[in-house]
Amino acid sequence: MKKIIIVGRPNTGKSTLFNALTNSRDALVHDRPGVTRDMVSLPIPNRPWILFDTAGLENAKTGIAHDSTDIAINAIASADAILFVVDGRVGLNPMDIEWAKLVHKKSKAPALLLVNKSESAKRLSDIHDFYKLGFGEPLLISAEHKRGFDEIHEFLDRNAGDATIEDTDKKEIKIAVLGQPNVGKSTFVNRVLGEKRQIVMDAPGITRDTVKIPTKFYGRDIVLMDTAGLRRKAGVTDDVETLSALKSLDAIEKSDIVILIVDATKNIENQALSIAARVYDAGKILCVALNKWDLVDETEREDKLLKLKHQFTNSFHQIIKPLILAISAEKGTGVQNLFKRIYEQWDLSNTDAPTSLINRIIEKLVADRQPPMSRLKRPMKIKFARQTGHHPFKITINVGGASDIPESYTRYLRRGVATALHLEHLPIVIEYKKEENPFD
């Protein structure tokens, strides 16, 4: 797969173009300039290209704009092709010329000049001015209305060479990294990647997009999903932050495993527990990473770890033993062990338990504690059980008679099955089906 980079000044429509070309909504789109900060990437459907959306290029000496521009410049240097986007309504800007010079200096890759927002010829500035950028004939497009996309695809096909389309059936473990703002999520992602891919600053709310990064770590193909920090709703007043939060929550559903980063130097807040509850309710594997463990006084570590485990264990009935591990993303300690443990849980969740074993476990649990009578005072008969799913590990139980089994009894069965199969760290789903035993 080849890399094609979208670059240009802020607010020229790069993220809208990214979403349109990838048939996705992965890039955060807003009228406000400078919303994109980190790089977002996705394959272009049916073509051997990975498309990268970058932050708007800005001439800043320090701060977020400087760091995001630096990441974009590094991406330009490694690109196989470049889409340089300008705003057709605004016309040629002096900074367009400066950034075009930088692109020519940093890369010899083929580049296509896209004059975006060209829905109406009456609103366009002088198109001939854009020849000054040195990219040849400008292509008039509308990212919002997908105008000019045939020419973009022709450019991609012309420069694809012998690249092949990536196998979409390849199974990569999707791992979402969640947490409140400023707990070290991006530092953790950069540690795993071994490079500064995500912006890291000592301030909350730096990451806005959910950034999906395919990589290989500790022997496995994974997709890391760095997400925006989640705050309590009462603390969110900005609509961009609201959109970022929705993307973060959506990452839970799209993931296989969630790593919840918390700041070990502080007390666990209800917001972190709320995120954990969402993960369990979605049936995802959860690992709570106690980051900044190196900053916790050594004499307090044992008591703090026991307190945190007790707090998480008592907060959730969906799981017996939350997987809680201490790490330092800054120094790298504990990170490999964390991935070793979550890979172990992934493999366990992927196993097939023999139907005979599941039935023996259920029969013993029922013998030890009979199901309660239904609201109509009719006995509940639990008959036949079998595994019917992975990720989460799911068991379907055939029942006869009344089937309104209370949640408390389902919780008892779930915990009993998890203990017997050594799946204490995993969410287990139990569903009931009112039909006769097929083996009767």
C-alpha atoms as one frame of an Amber mdcrd trajectory, in Angstrom:
protein
   0.000   0.000   0.000   1.239   3.472  -0.890   0.913   6.640   1.202  -0.903
   9.697  -0.128  -0.875  12.808   2.040  -3.451  15.613   2.043  -1.784  18.945
   2.901  -2.633  22.628   2.852  -3.474  25.609   5.014  -6.138  25.335   7.752
  -9.809  25.284   6.716  -9.329  24.476   3.035 -11.529  21.376   3.336  -8.872
  18.671   3.784 -10.859  16.638   6.317 -14.018  16.815   4.198 -11.954  15.542
   1.257 -10.488  12.759   3.412 -13.928  11.558   4.507 -15.266  11.685   0.951
 -12.371   9.730  -0.572 -12.426   7.060   2.150 -16.244   6.850   2.416 -15.964
   7.450   6.143 -16.538  10.022   8.845 -13.278   9.358  10.643 -11.894  12.894
  10.245 -13.511  15.524  12.437 -15.075  18.246  10.266 -15.944  21.722  11.544
 -16.105  25.240  10.115 -13.559  26.393  12.683  -9.968  26.488  11.368  -7.369
  24.246  13.008  -9.716  21.505  14.233  -7.495  18.722  12.880  -4.348  18.228
  14.970  -3.174  14.634  14.652  -2.928  12.599  11.449  -5.864  10.370  10.575
  -5.394   7.553   8.049  -7.581   5.063   6.204  -7.302   3.014   3.001  -9.041
   4.355  -0.099 -11.623   1.718  -1.124 -10.588  -0.489  -4.071  -7.228   1.240
  -4.484  -3.746   0.431  -3.118  -3.475   3.714  -1.227  -3.518   4.708   2.429
  -4.823   8.271   2.700  -3.524  10.579   5.465  -5.336  13.697   6.621  -2.957
  16.205   8.212  -3.369  19.323  10.278  -3.427  22.666   8.508   0.077  23.992
   7.890   0.773  27.023  10.070   3.852  29.174  10.552   3.986  28.809  14.358
   7.140  28.737  16.477   5.680  26.880  19.479   2.548  25.185  20.743   0.021
  22.818  19.210   0.126  24.454  15.753   3.906  24.031  15.629   3.778  20.370
  16.689   0.938  19.461  14.313   2.674  21.230  11.414   5.902  19.392  12.242
   4.070  16.045  12.063   2.526  17.046   8.716   5.929  18.047   7.301   7.403
  14.681   8.310   4.483  12.995   6.549   5.185  14.983   3.366   8.761  13.705
   3.336   7.596  10.080   3.447   4.702  10.420   0.958   4.340   8.468  -2.268
   1.938  11.122  -3.584   0.524  14.431  -2.366  -2.826  16.201  -2.659  -2.202
  19.918  -2.105  -5.503  21.602  -1.223  -6.254  25.327  -1.572  -9.444  27.344
  -1.089 -10.919  28.430  -4.428 -13.203  31.006  -2.810 -10.395  32.769  -0.961
  -7.933  32.614  -3.835  -4.172  32.328  -3.727  -2.767  33.121  -0.301   0.888
  34.057   0.299   1.125  31.131   2.734  -0.029  28.764  -0.028   3.120  29.780
  -1.918   5.342  29.276   1.130   3.956  25.805   1.857   4.124  24.821  -1.808
   7.846  25.671  -1.751   8.272  23.463   1.321   6.479  20.564  -0.386   8.768
  20.863  -3.429  11.783  20.947  -1.098  10.740  18.001   1.102   9.345  15.639
  -1.518   9.861  14.555  -5.118   6.585  12.603  -5.041   3.912  13.407  -7.670
   1.528  16.089  -6.453  -1.964  17.112  -7.524  -3.187  20.661  -6.878  -6.841
  20.695  -5.781  -8.789  23.952  -5.787 -11.547  23.090  -3.334 -14.918  24.779
  -2.740 -15.395  25.215  -6.491 -19.143  24.592  -6.544 -19.860  27.969  -8.170
 -17.676  29.570 -10.848 -19.011  33.001  -9.818 -17.485  32.652  -6.361 -14.068
  31.523  -7.562 -11.017  33.752  -7.582  -8.604  33.871 -10.527  -7.710  30.204
 -11.126  -4.610  31.094 -13.135  -2.950  32.467  -9.995  -2.627  28.905  -8.661
  -0.128  28.010 -11.420   2.385  29.969  -9.329   2.451  27.066  -6.863   4.405
  24.945  -9.337   2.122  21.885  -9.348   0.901  22.309 -12.923  -2.737  22.598
 -13.912  -5.058  23.057 -10.911  -8.019  20.708 -10.607 -11.322  22.309  -9.596
 -13.118  20.155  -7.035 -15.814  20.245  -4.395 -14.985  17.859  -1.556 -18.439
  18.409  -0.087 -20.214  17.436  -3.318 -17.557  14.967  -4.601 -17.010  16.996
  -7.742 -13.748  16.278  -9.587 -13.226  12.896  -7.940 -12.891  11.019 -11.250
  -9.746  13.031 -11.974  -8.405  12.377  -8.471  -8.899   8.637  -8.948  -7.172
   8.820 -12.336  -4.207  10.492 -10.612  -4.125   7.718  -8.006  -4.283   4.955
 -10.631  -1.607   6.623 -12.737   0.831   6.723  -9.817  -0.001   3.392  -8.158
   2.774   1.491  -9.980   2.805  -2.181  -8.941   1.267  -1.565  -5.500  -1.426
  -4.051  -4.506  -4.641  -3.625  -2.551  -4.260  -4.699   1.053  -6.058  -7.858
   2.167  -9.125  -6.564   3.984  -9.749  -9.989   5.545  -6.554  -9.794   7.592
  -7.529  -9.858  11.262  -5.978  -7.067  13.264  -6.814  -6.570  16.931  -8.440
  -3.166  17.301  -7.351  -1.537  20.548  -8.964   1.729  21.680  -7.072   3.901
  24.154  -9.536   5.857  26.284  -9.441   8.054  29.349 -10.012  11.490  30.722
  -8.026  14.449  29.351  -4.317  14.688  30.130  -3.829  11.190  31.580  -1.170
  10.240  29.012  -3.087   8.512  26.193  -1.032  10.005  23.356   2.218   9.441
  25.246   1.195   5.790  25.573   0.424   5.535  21.849   3.741   7.145  20.912
   5.546   4.705  23.231   3.959   1.729  21.462   4.703   3.176  18.008   8.253
   4.107  18.921   7.852   7.539  17.326   6.195  10.904  17.920   3.048  10.330
  15.912   0.607  11.962  18.339   0.913  15.457  19.802   1.800  15.397  23.497
   1.463  18.496  25.679   0.862  19.091  29.363  -2.652  20.360  28.743  -6.054
  18.691  28.385  -7.952  18.390  25.106  -5.011  18.175  22.702  -6.299  15.127
  20.787  -9.597  15.723  18.973  -9.954  13.027  16.334 -10.029   9.311  16.983
  -6.786   8.373  15.259  -6.477   4.787  13.970  -2.894   3.637  13.506  -2.107
   0.151  12.141   1.118  -1.214  13.620   2.783  -4.359  14.901   3.608  -4.627
  18.585   4.832  -7.516  20.688   4.278  -9.976  17.854   0.735  -9.028  16.842
  -0.861  -6.910  14.112  -2.974  -4.283  15.828  -4.801  -1.043  15.113  -4.257
   1.498  17.876  -7.084   3.998  18.289  -6.007   7.135  20.145  -9.090   9.034
  21.283 -10.019  12.447  22.623 -10.207  12.801  26.400 -13.625  12.278  27.928
 -14.916  14.731  30.513 -18.148  14.895  32.435 -20.973  16.311  30.314 -21.307
  19.276  32.653 -17.746  20.284  31.813 -18.243  20.166  28.043 -19.406  23.454
  26.527 -17.586  23.433  23.172 -19.274  21.761  20.196 -15.935  20.499  18.811
 -15.263  18.751  22.115 -18.755  17.273  21.979 -18.057  15.813  18.516 -14.689
  14.503  19.734 -16.335  12.824  22.728 -18.915  11.124  20.500 -16.105   9.753
  18.326 -14.327   8.477  21.453 -17.429   6.624  22.630 -17.944   5.243  19.125
 -14.407   3.827  19.323 -15.589   1.479  22.083 -18.068  -0.175  19.720 -15.478
  -0.440  16.932 -12.760  -1.915  19.162 -11.932  -5.426  20.331 -10.030  -4.305
  23.419 -10.134  -1.057  25.396  -7.190   0.238  27.385  -8.508   2.747  29.910
  -5.672   5.051  30.944  -5.996   6.607  34.410  -3.615   8.859  36.305  -2.166
   6.801  39.146  -1.126   9.928  41.036  -4.770  10.917  41.492  -7.894   9.289
  42.859 -10.124   7.413  40.426 -13.017   9.656  39.426 -16.553   8.544  38.675
 -15.972   9.513  35.033 -13.346   6.751  34.703 -15.738   4.265  36.284 -18.445
   5.409  33.867 -16.165   4.756  30.898 -15.357   1.299  32.275 -19.067   0.559
  32.633 -19.635   1.453  28.962 -16.846  -0.896  27.936 -18.251  -3.791  29.959
 -21.790  -3.142  28.717 -20.460  -3.286  25.144 -18.933  -6.689  25.895 -15.364
  -5.535  25.234 -12.165  -6.652  26.934 -11.000  -3.943  29.334  -7.562  -3.260
  30.773  -7.169  -0.405  33.227  -3.670   1.071  32.893  -2.464   2.980  35.946
  -0.205   5.462  34.174   2.496   7.609  35.826   3.140   4.772  38.296   6.768
   5.913  38.508   5.519   9.118  40.176   3.719   7.249  42.975   5.737   6.985
  46.195   7.097   3.448  46.544   5.817   3.169  50.120   2.260   3.905  48.924
   2.130   1.695  45.826   0.857  -1.528  47.369  -1.951   0.153  49.323  -2.915
   2.300  46.336  -3.082  -0.680  43.979  -5.241  -2.676  46.405  -7.552   0.307
  46.893  -7.968   0.854  43.153  -8.633  -2.833  42.460 -11.181  -2.876  45.271
 -12.857   0.239  43.863 -13.171  -1.220  40.357 -14.178  -4.683  41.567 -16.989
  -3.297  43.702 -18.271  -1.013  40.957 -19.178  -3.646  38.366 -21.214  -6.819
  38.413 -20.358  -7.640  34.780 -16.929  -8.978  35.632 -15.161 -10.770  38.485
 -11.615  -9.430  38.313 -10.919  -6.209  36.407  -7.504  -6.343  34.722  -5.583
  -3.478  36.368  -1.897  -2.954  35.575   0.623  -0.302  36.550   2.649   1.376
  33.783   4.706   4.430  32.925   4.055   5.524  29.348   6.779   8.159  29.673
   9.479   5.624  30.642   7.977   2.560  28.953   7.875   0.374  32.048   5.038
  -2.143  32.172   3.874  -1.473  28.601   5.042  -4.790  27.115   3.585  -6.699
  30.069   0.278  -4.911  29.539   0.119  -6.077  25.920   1.134  -9.600  26.902
  -1.790  -9.740  29.312  -4.391  -8.282  26.938  -3.265 -10.659  24.163  -3.762
 -13.547  26.601  -7.310 -12.365  27.300  -7.994 -11.958  23.577  -6.908 -15.541
  22.931  -9.044 -16.800  25.821 -12.051 -14.938  24.468 -11.478 -16.612  21.109
 -11.522 -20.175  22.439 -14.335 -22.681  21.966 -15.545 -24.327  25.157 -16.933
 -27.878  24.701 -20.715 -27.972  24.918 -20.536 -30.897  27.326 -18.316 -28.882
  29.679 -20.618 -25.854  29.591 -23.620 -28.031  30.383 -21.825 -29.672  33.324
 -20.956 -26.239  34.687 -24.515 -24.935  34.284 -26.003 -28.116  35.810 -23.795
 -27.787  38.896 -24.608 -24.102  39.278 -28.342 -24.818  39.030 -28.056 -27.705
  41.495 -26.257 -25.453  43.987 -28.785 -22.668  43.600 -32.153 -23.254  42.004
 -33.665 -20.546  39.778 -36.312 -18.474  41.578 -39.973 -18.856  40.779 -41.342
 -16.578  38.102 -43.783 -13.765  38.773 -46.543 -16.240  37.898 -45.180 -18.743
  40.453 -44.157 -21.166  37.718 -40.878 -23.070  37.903 -38.065 -22.101  35.536
 -36.370 -25.034  33.865 -32.879 -24.507  32.560 -32.305 -27.229  29.996 -29.492
 -27.028  27.457 -26.553 -24.608  27.153 -23.951 -23.962  24.465 -21.403 -21.356
  23.466 -22.740 -19.159  20.664 -20.208 -16.367  20.321 -16.746 -14.916  20.832
 -15.727 -11.359  21.717 -17.635 -11.320  23.944 -17.778 -14.921  25.088 -21.479
 -15.729  24.767 -23.535 -18.647  26.117 -27.099 -19.359  25.060 -29.253 -21.343
  27.476 -32.437 -23.104  26.376 -35.158 -22.729  28.988 -38.541 -24.314  29.441
 -41.500 -22.984  31.359 -41.290 -19.385  32.466 -38.335 -17.507  31.049 -38.343
 -14.227  32.982 -35.127 -15.079  34.781 -34.029 -12.157  36.966 -30.740 -10.344
  36.421 -29.459 -11.433  39.840 -29.635 -15.102  38.810 -28.069 -14.377  35.417
 -25.242 -12.612  37.259 -24.799 -15.719  39.437 -24.561 -17.956  36.361 -22.214
 -15.570  34.587 -19.805 -15.429  37.491 -19.961 -19.195  37.958 -19.162 -19.856
  34.290 -16.327 -17.308  34.310 -14.758 -18.901  37.383 -15.059 -22.466  36.065
 -13.555 -21.551  32.663 -10.895 -19.217  34.127 -12.327 -16.206  32.304 -12.455
 -13.918  35.348 -11.050 -10.915  33.443 -13.503 -11.198  30.537 -17.068 -10.012
  30.040 -19.424 -12.951  29.525 -22.867 -12.671  27.968 -25.659 -15.103  28.848
 -28.861 -15.092  26.833 -31.927 -17.323  27.097 -33.848 -19.028  24.363 -37.277
 -20.464  25.023 -37.330 -23.687  23.031 -36.998 -27.384  23.538 -33.666 -29.169
  23.907 -32.708 -30.169  20.322 -31.142 -33.376  21.658 -34.338 -34.585  23.399
